[in-house]
Amino acid sequence: MQIFNLANDKGAQNVMFGIFPEENNIIIHIFEEDIETNQAFINAAVEQYGPKIIIQPREELSNTKISINKRDLKVRLLGGDGLFNQNEESCSIGFFAKAKNETKNYIVTAEHCRLDSGNETEFCYGAWDKQPTNLLVGLMLPKVNEKYDFGLIDLSNMNEYLEPSQSIRNTDSVQFPQLSLNDGTPVLSHGAHLCKSGYSTHVSCGFVKAFNVIYYVGDGGFESDLIMTSMDSHGGDSGGTAFAYSNFNTVILNGILVSGIGNANTLILPLSMIIEHSNVEPITASNI
């Protein structure tokens, strides 16, 4: 909390920090391009708390939209598949969910994937290693909550050629191209193995570095209760499925990817926070 207050007082922007037991230290992650903006915060933090400062570059990806032949067979939507808004900005499918008190189905992904303008945001489908299609997945609902970075895409008007699935894409693997998504106990310990599936970097795995990490965006805005891992991720992976293996082709849902700093410092929003602060529950192979 002291470092959070310091970030707020010094006008910090886009910094992530937490206590990392493996290194027995506070670590602050900052993008290289934000060093000048955050210099006052860095100086004060170092003087008062002696944290480790890690500077990371930022990477950007771009895409061009294409059409799809609607006479093709139905396309299965899987966790980790691509989602593209009207500006052709990419994110990833986290998981499918159902409303607790009505017959409605949604995709859970990162809230920041919506258009900055606040206009209604529609998402189209994009397969791995391919450009986005013109197949409508759905419209993102108005902001679900102000505290956590997750949003709900309404599937009521989903293109008829798309079909939701309770699996995660892993098509870089010949033996296990799809992973069955199940309920189970999420990871709870430092050093535990955790993975994600996303549009840009596909399936990557790493280890839990810290729980309850805070991402201070700036001007008082922040995200909390995050898990920092060592898994690889790039732009376009936001919203992707976070999971832990229970065997070679079955996995346990743990949450969604919401941010990262550098290639191997990926932040996960735990599933428990999504369930607690929304009116939906996951649809998995265990409960369909």
Summary of the structure (lengths in Angstrom):
residues: 288
radius of gyration: 18.7
end to end distance: 41.2
largest distance: 64.2
contacts: 988
relative contact order: 0.19
helix: 11%
strand: 43%
